[in-house]
Amino acid sequence: MALSPLSFGAIAIATPPAPRGRRIGLMGGSFNPPHEGHRVAAEAALRRLGLDAVWWIVTPGNPLKSHGDLPSLDRRLAAVRAEAGHPRMPATGFEQALGSPYTSVTLAFLGRRYPGARFVWVMGADNLAGFHRWQDWRRIAAQMPIAVVDRPGWRLKALASPAAHALARWRLPEARARTLAGRKPPAWVFLTTRLVPQSSTALRRQTADS
């Protein structure tokens, strides 16, 4: 059962620190497994957006995907920590304690817990291409600014997607990316960066075939 945002204040859930004024990127995913493409996206967001930290939020499971081959949360957290390898990129699995797999609930929780922090949702271009299928996607866009990081083969599909068209008037020029964290949502930017031809799906397939 999903938790109401009104009940968040009474819940003891361990999250990384987010002092007032800190600029923090939130990058969520199953990370099954995490790979260089994830790390490059996180590093690009950290650098290009002028963030103080990027949290890798390891989800209990994506509601749009099958969970049949999903390793335990602890195993994926350990893999993320090994892949991230950066003091300003903590891994956290607090979503499991929220009782909801939906990003809108996660963002509502963080906004309530840390009203003085400046959060940015970070996602890959492949996610933007299907963003219109996410639960409460319009609410997510209204909750905090969004940074979309380019992924191999996804740029055109992402920018032609229903969500990109719906949010087109709030897109920032890439040259103003460092202002994103301080902007009132909706606001988003598309970041061009080094493209890494890796995907979690392909890595799982390689492991299964070996």
WOSULMO-V294246 format. One record per pair of residues at least 24 apart in sequence whose C-alpha atoms are under 7 Angstrom apart, sorted by the first residue. I is the first residue (numbers start at 1). J is the second residue. D is the distance in Angstrom with one decimal. If there is no record, write none. Layout:
i->I j->J d->D
i->I j->J d->D
This chain:
i->1 j->99 d->6.1
i->1 j->100 d->6.8
i->2 j->99 d->5.2
i->2 j->100 d->4.7
i->3 j->98 d->6.4
i->3 j->99 d->6.2
i->3 j->100 d->6.8
i->5 j->108 d->6.2
i->5 j->109 d->6.1
i->8 j->109 d->6.2
i->13 j->94 d->6.5
i->13 j->97 d->6.7
i->14 j->94 d->6.3
i->15 j->92 d->6.8
i->15 j->94 d->6.2
i->18 j->114 d->6.5
i->18 j->117 d->6.0
i->19 j->117 d->6.2
i->20 j->116 d->4.2
i->20 j->117 d->4.8
i->21 j->116 d->5.8
i->21 j->117 d->5.0
i->21 j->118 d->6.3
i->22 j->52 d->6.2
i->22 j->117 d->5.1
i->22 j->118 d->5.9
i->23 j->51 d->4.9
i->23 j->52 d->5.3
i->23 j->53 d->6.9
i->23 j->117 d->6.4
i->23 j->118 d->4.7
i->23 j->119 d->5.9
i->23 j->181 d->6.3
i->24 j->51 d->5.7
i->24 j->52 d->5.8
i->24 j->53 d->5.0
i->24 j->54 d->5.6
i->24 j->118 d->6.1
i->24 j->119 d->4.8
i->24 j->120 d->6.2
i->25 j->51 d->6.7
i->25 j->53 d->6.2
i->25 j->54 d->4.3
i->25 j->55 d->6.1
i->25 j->119 d->5.7
i->25 j->120 d->4.7
i->25 j->121 d->5.9
i->25 j->122 d->6.1
i->26 j->54 d->5.7
i->26 j->55 d->5.0
i->26 j->56 d->6.4
i->26 j->57 d->6.8
i->26 j->119 d->7.0
i->26 j->120 d->6.1
i->26 j->121 d->4.9
i->26 j->122 d->5.6
i->27 j->54 d->6.9
i->27 j->55 d->6.0
i->27 j->56 d->5.0
i->27 j->57 d->5.9
i->27 j->121 d->6.4
i->27 j->122 d->4.9
i->27 j->123 d->6.2
i->28 j->56 d->5.9
i->28 j->57 d->4.4
i->28 j->58 d->5.9
i->28 j->59 d->6.7
i->29 j->57 d->6.5
i->29 j->58 d->5.5
i->29 j->59 d->5.6
i->30 j->58 d->5.6
i->30 j->59 d->5.2
i->30 j->61 d->5.8
i->30 j->62 d->6.4
i->31 j->58 d->6.7
i->31 j->76 d->6.6
i->32 j->70 d->6.8
i->32 j->76 d->6.8
i->32 j->200 d->5.8
i->33 j->200 d->5.5
i->34 j->79 d->6.7
i->34 j->80 d->5.8
i->34 j->83 d->6.7
i->34 j->200 d->6.8
i->35 j->83 d->6.6
i->36 j->196 d->7.0
i->37 j->196 d->5.2
i->37 j->198 d->6.1
i->39 j->83 d->6.9
i->39 j->84 d->5.8
i->41 j->149 d->6.0
i->44 j->193 d->6.8
i->48 j->177 d->6.5
i->48 j->178 d->6.2
i->49 j->177 d->5.4
i->49 j->178 d->4.2
i->49 j->180 d->6.8
i->50 j->178 d->5.5
i->53 j->88 d->4.7
i->53 j->89 d->5.8
i->54 j->88 d->6.4
i->54 j->89 d->4.9
i->55 j->89 d->5.5
i->55 j->90 d->5.2
i->55 j->91 d->5.9
i->56 j->89 d->6.7
i->56 j->90 d->6.2
i->56 j->91 d->4.7
i->56 j->92 d->6.2
i->57 j->91 d->6.1
i->57 j->92 d->5.1
i->57 j->93 d->5.9
i->58 j->92 d->6.1
i->58 j->93 d->5.0
i->59 j->93 d->6.3
i->59 j->95 d->6.0
i->59 j->96 d->6.9
i->60 j->95 d->6.9
i->60 j->96 d->5.5
i->60 j->101 d->6.9
i->61 j->101 d->6.7
i->62 j->101 d->6.7
i->63 j->101 d->6.4
i->102 j->135 d->6.7
i->104 j->136 d->6.5
i->104 j->139 d->6.8
i->104 j->140 d->5.3
i->118 j->181 d->5.8
i->118 j->182 d->6.7
i->119 j->144 d->6.5
i->119 j->181 d->6.4
i->120 j->144 d->6.0
i->120 j->145 d->5.1
i->120 j->146 d->5.6
i->120 j->147 d->6.8
i->120 j->181 d->5.9
i->121 j->145 d->6.3
i->121 j->146 d->4.7
i->121 j->147 d->6.2
i->122 j->146 d->5.9
i->122 j->147 d->4.8
i->122 j->148 d->6.0
i->123 j->147 d->6.4
i->123 j->148 d->5.1
i->123 j->149 d->6.2
i->124 j->148 d->5.4
i->124 j->149 d->4.7
i->124 j->150 d->6.0
i->124 j->151 d->6.2
i->125 j->149 d->5.7
i->125 j->150 d->5.1
i->125 j->151 d->5.5
i->125 j->154 d->5.7
i->125 j->155 d->6.1
i->125 j->158 d->5.5
i->126 j->151 d->6.7
i->126 j->154 d->5.6
i->126 j->158 d->6.4
i->128 j->158 d->5.3
i->129 j->157 d->5.8
i->129 j->158 d->4.1
i->129 j->161 d->5.2
i->131 j->163 d->6.1
i->132 j->162 d->6.3
i->132 j->163 d->5.3
i->141 j->185 d->6.7
i->141 j->186 d->5.3
i->142 j->185 d->5.2
i->142 j->186 d->4.8
i->143 j->185 d->6.3
i->144 j->185 d->5.2
i->144 j->186 d->6.6
i->145 j->180 d->6.5
i->145 j->181 d->6.6
i->145 j->183 d->7.0
i->145 j->185 d->5.1
i->145 j->186 d->5.9
i->145 j->187 d->4.9
i->145 j->188 d->5.6
i->146 j->187 d->6.4
i->146 j->188 d->4.6
i->146 j->189 d->6.7
i->147 j->188 d->5.6
i->147 j->189 d->5.1
i->147 j->190 d->6.1
i->148 j->189 d->6.1
i->148 j->190 d->4.8
i->148 j->191 d->6.0
i->149 j->190 d->6.0
i->149 j->191 d->4.8
i->149 j->192 d->6.5
i->150 j->191 d->6.0
i->150 j->192 d->5.5
i->150 j->193 d->6.4
i->151 j->195 d->6.0
i->152 j->195 d->5.7
i->152 j->196 d->6.8
i->152 j->197 d->6.2
